[in-house]
């Protein structure tokens, strides 16, 4: 992952941060040796943690829900969803519904997202999944 301000940009995509850094260093050194090349800069973008939620299809079915409903609830809660548009003076603004940033920070926050069952009962997403795995940057 090289700098992004010049005429030539080299990007490295890799699952292993240590390998990506080593490749970046090697490429940076090799490119810097090329005659006429100036201002060689390497930059590593920090990866974002990832939470993998594996649905428990039996529990979801027992609650009268579908995996699509559970997935959409999580997606809307975390990423948000445009619910409507606001128009004023010829301008349009999306009205996005999502949890506040403070309510979607930790694994526990996400496990406590509530979903309404057809019976009118609210249950936490934690009851509809087998496990959550938090992948952090190396």
PABABA-265720 format. One line per field, with one value per atom (N, C-alpha, C, O): x, y, z; residue number from 1. Coordinates in pm, 1 decimal, padded with zeros to 6 digits. Layout:
residues N
X <- c(X ...)
Y <- c(Y ...)
Z <- c(Z ...)
k <- c(NUM ...)
This chain:
residues 138
X <- c(00084.8 00000.0 00089.8 00139.0 00108.9 00199.1 00120.2 -00002.8 00191.6 00128.8 00029.3 00038.4 -00065.7 -00171.6 -00175.4 -00279.4 -00063.8 -00066.0 00005.2 -00005.3 00078.0 00158.4 00095.4 -00022.1 00180.7 00134.6 00120.5 00038.9 00198.8 00193.4 00161.3 00224.8 00062.8 00021.3 00025.1 -00027.3 00086.9 00090.2 00014.1 00046.3 -00086.4 -00164.0 -00138.9 -00131.9 -00125.4 -00105.7 -00224.3 -00255.3 -00290.5 -00401.1 -00358.3 -00315.3 -00370.3 -00320.5 -00394.7 -00431.9 -00416.1 -00482.8 -00387.3 -00430.9 -00258.7 -00158.2 -00085.8 -00010.3 -00109.1 -00052.0 00100.4 00162.2 00161.6 00308.1 00362.9 00464.3 00296.7 00339.5 00322.1 00409.7 00209.5 00184.0 00289.7 00337.1 00326.7 00429.2 00564.6 00636.3 00600.4 00727.6 00730.4 00830.0 00620.9 00612.7 00622.2 00690.7 00554.6 00556.0 00697.9 00740.2 00769.6 00907.6 00996.8 01076.1 00983.6 01063.7 01034.1 01125.6 00906.6 00867.3 00914.6 00962.2 00901.6 00945.6 01095.3 01136.8 01175.3 01320.1 01351.4 01435.8 01283.8 01309.0 01269.3 01343.0 01155.2 01106.8 01196.8 01222.2 01244.7 01330.5 01462.3 01524.7 01505.0 01629.6 01614.5 01713.9 01490.2 01465.5 01502.3 01459.4 01582.5 01627.5 01507.8 01421.5 01505.3 01399.8 01281.7 01195.4 01278.8 01169.2 01204.0 01313.4 01108.9 01129.3 01007.6 00900.2 01027.0 00919.2 00844.4 00722.0 00919.0 00856.8 00810.1 00889.5 00681.2 00622.5 00536.2 00457.4 00551.6 00466.2 00371.8 00410.7 00249.5 00153.4 00067.5 00024.7 00043.6 -00039.2 -00168.8 -00168.1 -00280.1 -00409.7 -00444.9 -00435.4 -00485.3 -00525.4 -00654.3 -00746.3 -00659.4 -00780.8 -00881.1 -00844.8 -01006.0 -01111.6 -01143.7 -01141.1 -01174.1 -01214.3 -01341.1 -01421.8 -01357.2 -01473.5 -01540.3 -01473.5 -01670.1 -01746.5 -01826.1 -01906.8 -01803.8 -01877.4 -01982.9 -01951.9 -02106.8 -02217.8 -02271.0 -02313.0 -02268.8 -02320.8 -02461.3 -02478.3 -02561.4 -02698.8 -02726.7 -02675.5 -02807.4 -02854.8 -02993.0 -03092.8 -02996.8 -03121.2 -03236.4 -03351.6 -03206.4 -03312.3 -03372.9 -03495.0 -03288.1 -03339.7 -03418.6 -03524.8 -03366.0 -03433.0 -03570.7 -03668.8 -03578.2 -03705.1 -03799.8 -03919.1 -03747.2 -03830.2 -03890.5 -03998.1 -03821.3 -03871.2 -03970.1 -04029.2 -03987.2 -04078.8 -04017.0 -04087.6 -03884.9 -03813.5 -03740.2 -03731.4 -03688.4 -03603.6 -03463.4 -03444.4 -03365.9 -03229.2 -03221.5 -03140.2 -03304.5 -03308.1 -03352.8 -03295.0 -03454.5 -03502.2 -03392.9 -03371.4 -03324.9 -03218.2 -03104.5 -03054.9 -03063.8 -02956.3 -02992.1 -02909.9 -03113.7 -03155.8 -03161.9 -03130.0 -03202.2 -03205.9 -03065.0 -03043.0 -02970.0 -02831.6 -02777.8 -02716.3 -02801.2 -02752.1 -02807.5 -02732.7 -02937.9 -02999.9 -02947.0 -02920.9 -02930.9 -02883.6 -02742.1 -02711.3 -02656.1 -02514.9 -02486.3 -02427.3 -02527.3 -02497.0 -02602.5 -02575.6 -02721.6 -02831.6 -02903.8 -02855.0 -03021.1 -03101.8 -03176.1 -03228.7 -03179.8 -03253.3 -03401.9 -03452.9 -03471.0 -03612.6 -03702.2 -03811.0 -03655.9 -03735.3 -03644.9 -03525.8 -03702.7 -03630.0 -03695.9 -03817.7 -03614.9 -03663.5 -03633.3 -03520.4 -03734.9 -03717.4 -03738.3 -03833.6 -03644.6 -03654.9 -03591.8 -03473.8 -03671.8 -03620.2 -03551.0 -03450.1 -03600.4 -03539.6 -03427.5 -03380.0 -03383.1 -03278.6 -03343.8 -03449.4 -03279.7 -03327.7 -03221.8 -03102.1 -03268.4 -03179.3 -03229.6 -03348.6 -03138.2 -03174.5 -03197.1 -03122.5 -03298.3 -03321.0 -03281.8 -03351.2 -03168.4 -03110.8 -03142.8 -03124.7 -03190.7 -03221.4 -03109.5 -03079.8 -03047.0 -02944.9 -02919.3 -02954.6 -02857.5 -02821.0 -02716.3 -02638.6 -02714.2 -02611.2 -02475.2 -02466.6 -02369.1 -02233.8 -02203.4 -02139.7 -02248.4 -02220.5 -02290.1 -02248.3 -02395.4 -02472.3 -02426.5 -02488.2 -02319.1 -02270.7 -02119.0 -02055.9 -02061.5 -01916.2 -01859.3 -01760.1 -01922.3 -01864.8 -01943.9 -02054.7 -01884.1 -01949.4 -02079.5 -02181.0 -02075.9 -02194.2 -02305.9 -02423.5 -02268.5 -02368.6 -02442.7 -02565.3 -02367.6 -02428.1 -02510.8 -02615.5 -02465.6 -02541.4 -02672.7 -02767.1 -02679.2 -02799.2 -02895.5 -02993.6 -02868.7 -02964.6 -03093.6 -03091.0 -03205.0 -03333.4 -03404.7 -03398.0 -03473.1 -03554.5 -03692.4 -03704.2 -03796.0 -03933.7 -03976.3 -03963.1 -04027.4 -04078.5 -04223.5 -04287.5 -04274.9 -04414.3 -04512.5 -04624.5 -04469.8 -04554.7 -04552.5 -04619.5 -04475.1 -04468.2 -04366.7 -04365.6 -04282.4 -04179.2 -04047.7 -04012.2 -03975.4 -03842.8 -03737.6 -03737.7 -03648.2 -03539.1 -03407.8 -03402.7 -03302.5 -03169.8 -03113.6 -03140.5 -03036.1 -02971.8 -02889.2 -02873.5 -02836.9 -02756.0 -02831.2 -02768.6 -02965.0 -03043.5 -03061.4 -03110.8 -03020.9 -03041.5 -02910.7 -02908.1 -02803.7 -02675.0 -02604.5 -02632.8 -02512.8 -02432.6 -02310.9 -02282.9 -02240.0 -02122.9 -02087.3 -02125.8 -02013.6 -01961.0 -01810.4 -01756.8 -01742.4 -01597.3 -01551.9 -01589.0 -01473.1 -01423.0 -01283.1 -01191.2 -01267.3 -01137.1 -01074.0 -01131.0 -00958.9 -00889.0 -00768.4 -00715.7 -00728.0 -00609.0 -00489.1 -00478.4 -00400.0 -00279.4 -00184.9 -00078.5)
Y <- c(-00116.2 00000.0 00123.1 00166.7 00175.4 00288.7 00418.1 00417.0 00529.1 00660.3 00683.2 00620.9 00772.1 00792.2 00934.4 00978.6 01007.3 01145.6 01169.4 01278.8 01070.6 01092.6 01040.6 01004.3 01038.7 00993.3 00842.4 00791.8 00770.5 00624.5 00576.7 00617.7 00490.3 00436.1 00284.5 00225.9 00221.9 00076.2 00037.6 00083.0 -00046.1 -00091.7 -00239.7 -00318.3 -00276.3 -00415.5 -00455.5 -00389.3 -00564.2 -00616.7 -00751.7 -00839.6 -00767.3 -00888.6 -00910.7 -00814.9 -01037.1 -01069.2 -01062.5 -01053.0 -01067.4 -01067.2 -00933.4 -00904.2 -00852.3 -00718.1 -00721.1 -00635.1 -00817.6 -00827.5 -00853.1 -00795.1 -00938.9 -00967.6 -00843.3 -00810.7 -00773.5 -00651.5 -00545.2 -00477.6 -00530.0 -00431.7 -00468.8 -00381.4 -00597.1 -00642.0 -00617.8 -00569.6 -00651.5 -00626.3 -00477.3 -00436.2 -00397.9 -00252.7 -00197.2 -00113.7 -00244.1 -00198.8 -00239.6 -00159.2 -00364.3 -00412.5 -00332.0 -00291.6 -00309.3 -00234.0 -00089.4 -00032.4 -00030.9 00107.4 00120.9 00215.1 00028.2 00031.6 00013.9 00085.0 -00080.6 -00107.2 00012.0 00049.4 00071.1 00185.3 00307.0 00382.7 00325.8 00440.9 00435.4 00539.1 00316.4 00300.4 00334.2 00350.3 00344.9 00373.7 00519.0 00610.4 00538.7 00672.7 00761.4 00723.2 00880.2 00977.1 00970.4 01058.1 00869.1 00856.2 00935.5 00923.5 01016.0 01096.2 01081.1 01038.6 01116.2 01118.3 00985.2 00980.3 00878.7 00747.7 00740.4 00757.0 00715.5 00712.5 00588.0 00555.8 00518.1 00402.4 00440.0 00506.5 00397.2 00420.6 00296.3 00236.1 00260.0 00143.6 00194.7 00269.3 00153.7 00189.8 00087.2 -00033.5 00136.5 00045.8 -00025.0 00036.2 -00153.5 -00227.4 -00210.0 -00183.9 -00225.0 -00212.1 -00350.1 -00449.5 -00356.0 -00485.1 -00535.1 -00456.1 -00664.5 -00724.2 -00819.9 -00897.8 -00813.7 -00902.6 -00997.1 -00953.0 -01125.0 -01224.1 -01286.2 -01341.5 -01276.6 -01334.3 -01452.1 -01436.2 -01569.3 -01688.0 -01714.6 -01741.6 -01707.3 -01726.4 -01870.8 -01964.7 -01886.4 -02018.4 -02034.0 -01985.7 -02101.9 -02111.7 -02174.1 -02133.8 -02270.6 -02334.4 -02234.4 -02224.0 -02161.5 -02061.4 -01953.2 -01911.2 -01908.8 -01804.2 -01852.6 -01778.8 -01975.2 -02032.9 -02049.1 -02020.7 -02094.7 -02110.9 -01978.0 -01975.5 -01868.4 -01734.7 -01682.0 -01575.5 -01757.3 -01714.7 -01612.4 -01538.2 -01609.6 -01512.3 -01582.5 -01705.3 -01504.4 -01557.7 -01500.2 -01398.2 -01566.0 -01513.7 -01378.7 -01294.3 -01357.3 -01228.5 -01117.7 -01009.1 -01143.9 -01043.4 -01009.3 -00892.5 -01111.5 -01089.1 -01009.5 -00912.6 -01051.7 -00981.7 -00836.9 -00747.3 -00813.5 -00676.4 -00589.4 -00470.7 -00646.9 -00571.9 -00529.8 -00415.8 -00622.4 -00589.7 -00483.5 -00385.7 -00503.3 -00409.1 -00269.1 -00171.4 -00259.1 -00128.9 -00065.2 00055.0 -00144.9 -00092.1 -00037.2 00066.7 -00107.0 -00069.9 00028.4 00134.0 -00005.8 00077.4 00184.0 00286.9 00157.4 00250.1 00220.1 00146.2 00279.0 00262.6 00392.4 00453.6 00433.7 00554.7 00521.8 00439.7 00587.5 00559.9 00649.4 00608.9 00771.1 00865.5 00978.9 00981.5 01071.7 01189.9 01314.4 01319.6 01412.7 01543.1 01642.1 01650.1 01717.1 01815.3 01954.5 01982.4 02041.9 02182.0 02268.5 02254.4 02358.1 02453.4 02389.9 02442.8 02280.7 02216.1 02120.4 02048.4 02116.9 02024.2 01902.1 01912.6 01787.4 01664.6 01611.7 01614.8 01563.3 01509.4 01371.2 01352.9 01273.7 01140.8 01145.1 01210.7 01076.4 01056.4 00912.5 00818.7 00896.2 00763.5 00721.1 00797.4 00598.1 00540.3 00443.1 00351.8 00462.7 00370.1 00397.5 00503.4 00301.0 00319.8 00429.8 00452.3 00497.4 00598.4 00529.8 00410.1 00605.8 00546.9 00481.7 00376.5 00543.2 00488.6 00354.8 00276.3 00328.8 00205.2 00093.2 -00013.3 00115.7 00012.5 00006.2 -00008.3 00017.5 00019.7 -00119.5 -00160.1 -00191.0 -00317.5 -00438.1 -00425.5 -00553.2 -00679.9 -00692.8 -00737.7 -00653.9 -00663.6 -00571.6 -00607.5 -00453.1 -00362.1 -00429.2 -00422.5 -00493.9 -00557.3 -00679.3 -00704.7 -00754.0 -00869.7 -00828.7 -00907.6 -00705.6 -00657.2 -00582.3 -00525.0 -00582.2 -00523.9 -00604.7 -00727.7 -00535.2 -00601.8 -00620.0 -00534.6 -00733.5 -00760.9 -00804.4 -00878.7 -00757.3 -00788.6 -00919.3 -00935.6 -01011.7 -01137.6 -01117.3 -01019.2 -01210.4 -01199.9 -01201.7 -01152.0 -01258.9 -01263.8 -01131.4 -01117.6 -01033.8 -00903.3 -00894.4 -00796.4 -00993.8 -00996.5 -00947.7 -00983.1 -00866.1 -00821.6 -00915.8 -00945.2 -00962.7 -01048.8 -00991.2 -00928.2 -01013.8 -00967.1 -01058.3 -01178.4 -01001.4 -01077.8 -01192.4 -01296.0 -01175.3 -01280.1 -01412.1 -01518.1 -01408.3 -01531.0 -01598.5 -01710.9 -01529.2 -01582.8 -01617.2 -01634.3 -01627.3 -01658.0 -01768.1 -01791.9 -01833.4 -01937.6 -01876.4 -01904.5 -01793.9 -01730.9 -01607.1 -01591.2 -01521.7 -01402.7 -01408.9 -01443.2 -01375.8 -01374.1 -01234.4 -01183.6 -01173.6 -01040.9 -01054.2 -01099.9 -01013.8 -01018.5 -00880.8 -00781.1 -00875.0 -00747.8 -00744.3 -00847.1 -00622.7 -00605.2 -00662.6 -00649.9 -00724.9 -00785.5 -00679.1 -00711.0)
Z <- c(00000.0 00000.0 00000.0 00104.1 -00114.6 -00129.6 -00122.0 -00118.3 -00119.7 -00111.4 -00222.7 -00328.5 -00199.8 -00297.2 -00350.8 -00399.5 -00343.0 -00387.7 -00519.1 -00574.4 -00571.7 -00691.2 -00817.3 -00822.5 -00921.1 -01051.6 -01060.2 -01137.2 -00982.4 -00983.8 -00842.9 -00745.7 -00833.6 -00704.2 -00713.6 -00808.4 -00615.7 -00607.4 -00481.9 -00372.1 -00498.8 -00383.6 -00361.5 -00456.0 -00233.9 -00196.0 -00109.6 -00010.6 -00147.8 -00070.2 -00015.0 -00089.6 00116.2 00179.4 00310.7 00378.6 00346.2 00471.5 00590.5 00705.2 00563.3 00669.5 00667.6 00574.8 00770.1 00775.8 00772.9 00710.1 00839.2 00841.7 00701.5 00662.6 00626.5 00489.2 00402.8 00322.7 00418.4 00340.9 00370.9 00279.5 00497.1 00534.2 00473.8 00425.2 00476.4 00419.9 00268.7 00214.7 00201.7 00056.9 00027.4 -00066.3 00106.0 00087.3 00099.5 00019.6 00199.1 00219.9 00102.7 00053.7 00057.9 -00055.5 -00181.6 -00253.4 -00207.7 -00327.7 -00318.1 -00416.3 -00201.0 -00180.4 -00210.2 -00277.8 -00160.7 -00184.5 -00333.3 -00387.8 -00399.0 -00540.8 -00627.2 -00718.5 -00599.9 -00679.1 -00657.6 -00751.3 -00535.4 -00504.5 -00582.6 -00605.0 -00624.0 -00699.2 -00847.7 -00918.6 -00894.1 -01035.9 -01064.7 -00994.2 -01169.7 -01206.8 -01242.6 -01321.7 -01182.5 -01210.7 -01114.0 -01114.1 -01034.2 -00937.4 -00811.9 -00756.9 -00768.7 -00647.4 -00556.0 -00598.7 -00433.2 -00333.4 -00323.0 -00335.5 -00300.2 -00280.8 -00135.6 -00043.0 -00117.0 00016.9 00030.5 -00058.5 00142.6 00171.6 00284.7 00380.7 00271.9 00379.9 00394.8 00296.4 00517.1 00547.7 00607.8 00705.7 00548.3 00604.7 00711.0 00688.5 00826.4 00933.2 00893.7 00839.4 00921.4 00890.7 01003.4 01118.1 00968.5 01067.5 01123.7 01051.1 01253.2 01309.9 01241.2 01192.2 01238.3 01174.5 01271.5 01339.5 01277.3 01363.3 01274.7 01192.9 01290.5 01211.7 01301.5 01407.0 01258.7 01334.0 01253.1 01138.5 01313.5 01246.6 01299.9 01418.7 01213.2 01260.7 01300.8 01239.9 01402.6 01443.1 01380.6 01434.0 01267.3 01189.1 01268.1 01251.8 01351.9 01431.4 01530.0 01540.8 01601.2 01696.5 01624.5 01670.4 01511.9 01435.6 01391.8 01401.6 01344.0 01300.9 01419.2 01407.6 01533.4 01653.5 01698.7 01758.3 01670.4 01705.8 01601.7 01619.5 01493.1 01388.2 01294.3 01226.0 01291.7 01209.1 01095.6 01092.6 01003.5 00897.1 00912.9 00979.1 00852.1 00858.1 00788.2 00825.8 00687.5 00618.0 00712.4 00712.0 00792.7 00888.3 00990.0 01022.4 01039.3 01137.1 01072.5 01130.0 00952.4 00881.7 00852.2 00871.4 00806.0 00776.0 00900.9 00895.1 01013.5 01138.9 01179.7 01220.6 01168.4 01203.3 01106.9 01149.5 00978.0 00876.7 00899.9 00897.2 00922.5 00945.1 01072.9 01076.1 01178.1 01305.7 01296.2 01354.6 01222.6 01215.9 01101.8 01124.5 00980.8 00864.6 00838.9 00777.1 00887.0 00864.8 00735.3 00649.8 00723.1 00603.0 00578.7 00671.7 00454.0 00419.5 00427.9 00351.8 00522.2 00545.2 00460.4 00419.6 00434.4 00356.6 00311.4 00342.5 00238.1 00191.0 00249.1 00266.1 00278.6 00323.5 00211.8 00163.4 00171.6 00063.9 00118.5 00191.2 00080.6 00122.8 00015.8 -00016.2 -00039.1 -00137.1 -00256.2 -00302.8 -00306.2 -00421.5 -00387.1 -00474.9 -00261.7 -00217.4 -00152.2 -00089.8 -00167.8 -00106.2 -00009.9 -00038.6 00104.4 00205.6 00246.2 00271.7 00252.1 00299.3 00449.9 00522.6 00495.6 00638.5 00667.5 00628.3 00737.4 00763.1 00906.3 01001.2 00919.2 01049.5 01084.5 01007.4 01201.2 01249.2 01395.7 01447.7 01461.7 01601.9 01613.7 01520.9 01726.1 01749.9 01755.7 01782.7 01730.2 01732.6 01866.7 01871.7 01974.5 02108.1 02130.3 02215.4 02054.7 02072.0 01980.1 01977.1 01905.1 01812.9 01812.8 01708.1 01932.2 01946.7 01974.7 01914.3 02065.7 02111.5 02061.3 02009.0 02078.6 02045.1 02124.4 02071.2 02249.8 02335.1 02285.3 02290.8 02236.8 02180.4 02065.9 02057.6 01977.8 01861.8 01901.1 01841.4 01999.4 02045.2 02110.8 02115.8 02161.1 02228.8 02136.9 02184.1 02007.1 01912.8 01924.0 01923.6 01933.7 01950.4 01817.2 01728.7 01805.0 01687.5 01736.7 01834.2 01668.1 01705.6 01638.8 01517.5 01719.5 01664.9 01619.4 01657.2 01538.2 01496.1 01614.7 01603.6 01727.4 01846.7 01923.3 02025.6 01873.5 01938.9 02051.0 02125.5 02064.1 02168.2 02109.7 01997.3 02186.1 02142.3 02199.6 02319.1 02113.4 02158.3 02107.2 02001.5 02183.4 02143.9 02036.0 02035.1 01946.0 01839.0 01897.1 01832.4 02017.1 02080.6 02089.0 02088.7 02096.6 02105.2 01969.6 01961.6 01863.1 01728.5 01658.3 01536.4 01733.8 01671.6 01750.0 01867.3 01682.0 01745.0 01812.9 01929.4 01740.3 01798.9 01718.4 01602.6 01783.5 01718.4 01730.0 01835.4 01622.6 01623.0 01584.2 01478.5 01668.2 01639.2 01581.5 01649.4 01455.3 01389.3 01403.5 01359.0 01464.0 01481.4 01387.4 01344.9 01357.6 01275.6 01348.6 01470.6 01275.7 01335.6 01385.4 01438.6)
k <- c(1 1 1 1 2 2 2 2 3 3 3 3 4 4 4 4 5 5 5 5 6 6 6 6 7 7 7 7 8 8 8 8 9 9 9 9 10 10 10 10 11 11 11 11 12 12 12 12 13 13 13 13 14 14 14 14 15 15 15 15 16 16 16 16 17 17 17 17 18 18 18 18 19 19 19 19 20 20 20 20 21 21 21 21 22 22 22 22 23 23 23 23 24 24 24 24 25 25 25 25 26 26 26 26 27 27 27 27 28 28 28 28 29 29 29 29 30 30 30 30 31 31 31 31 32 32 32 32 33 33 33 33 34 34 34 34 35 35 35 35 36 36 36 36 37 37 37 37 38 38 38 38 39 39 39 39 40 40 40 40 41 41 41 41 42 42 42 42 43 43 43 43 44 44 44 44 45 45 45 45 46 46 46 46 47 47 47 47 48 48 48 48 49 49 49 49 50 50 50 50 51 51 51 51 52 52 52 52 53 53 53 53 54 54 54 54 55 55 55 55 56 56 56 56 57 57 57 57 58 58 58 58 59 59 59 59 60 60 60 60 61 61 61 61 62 62 62 62 63 63 63 63 64 64 64 64 65 65 65 65 66 66 66 66 67 67 67 67 68 68 68 68 69 69 69 69 70 70 70 70 71 71 71 71 72 72 72 72 73 73 73 73 74 74 74 74 75 75 75 75 76 76 76 76 77 77 77 77 78 78 78 78 79 79 79 79 80 80 80 80 81 81 81 81 82 82 82 82 83 83 83 83 84 84 84 84 85 85 85 85 86 86 86 86 87 87 87 87 88 88 88 88 89 89 89 89 90 90 90 90 91 91 91 91 92 92 92 92 93 93 93 93 94 94 94 94 95 95 95 95 96 96 96 96 97 97 97 97 98 98 98 98 99 99 99 99 100 100 100 100 101 101 101 101 102 102 102 102 103 103 103 103 104 104 104 104 105 105 105 105 106 106 106 106 107 107 107 107 108 108 108 108 109 109 109 109 110 110 110 110 111 111 111 111 112 112 112 112 113 113 113 113 114 114 114 114 115 115 115 115 116 116 116 116 117 117 117 117 118 118 118 118 119 119 119 119 120 120 120 120 121 121 121 121 122 122 122 122 123 123 123 123 124 124 124 124 125 125 125 125 126 126 126 126 127 127 127 127 128 128 128 128 129 129 129 129 130 130 130 130 131 131 131 131 132 132 132 132 133 133 133 133 134 134 134 134 135 135 135 135 136 136 136 136 137 137 137 137 138 138 138 138)
